Amino acid sequence: MLIAGNWKMNTDVPEGRALAQVIADRLSTEPQSFEGVDFLVCPPFVHLPAVVDALADSSVAVGAQDVHAEDEGAYTSDVSAPMLTSVDCDYVILGHSERREYYDETDADVNAKVRQARAHDLVPIVCVGETLEQREAGDAESVVRRQVDGTLDGVSIERSEDLVLAYEPVWAIGTGESAAPEQAQEMHAVIRSDLTERYGADVADGVPLLYGGSMKPHNAHGLLSQPDIDGGLIGSASLAADSFFGIAEEAVEVLEETAA
Ligand code: 13P
């Protein structure tokens, strides 16, 4: 189970470092409490060295929220994959709906970034998800299939641990209303079958499929209990250690129930 925080454009660097420190401290004081749960935080670029440093003695992985498709060059304000790996960043969120909406990122743009991430051994967390309008028109499945196909076109993945997918219905992000567990499962099953066609069951079955969109401690159990939901990509609830760990506690319960 992968519990990932997307901090988006929140916290300043001292606050981000302090949040990372609280996470590291809690895991070091109760290491057995979260067996089977992998943690990841994705702070803003400028926080990365401080957060990596605060988490250095912990098992928490660190990711960025975007990357440029080129190694270097005249791209004012952009951040490259070599820059990310130089600060020991292991993951990168790509194709988030906020990037698609505010920066007009297309599946082709995301595809170029996914290729670049893989070329530099970064694990892409590829985000897909339909808008409310698309869902109401009955197009949710075809939209998500098209996004998966477009973003992964020509990307070869040989090990499950080299890719993460996140299903984030746009209508559930930041609204306080998550998708119903069955609704989310239905879309995760679509993504899993697409990945199976693309990479074979051996790889596809192990690729973590995260749900994102108003995941909170009170709704995490139902979502994480679904067979094709392997974790969460958590926005606002990842900004406080209590709610972040509250979701992780639900993940542990689900793991225990599944094992029983
Ligand atoms: P919220 O959890 O704040 O809805 O954000 C979800 C998200 O966009 C994670 O990438």
Residues whose N, C-alpha, C, O or C-beta is under 5 A from the ligand:
A	BS01	13P	N6 A172 I173 G174 T175 G212 G213 S214 M215 L233 I234 G235 S236 A237
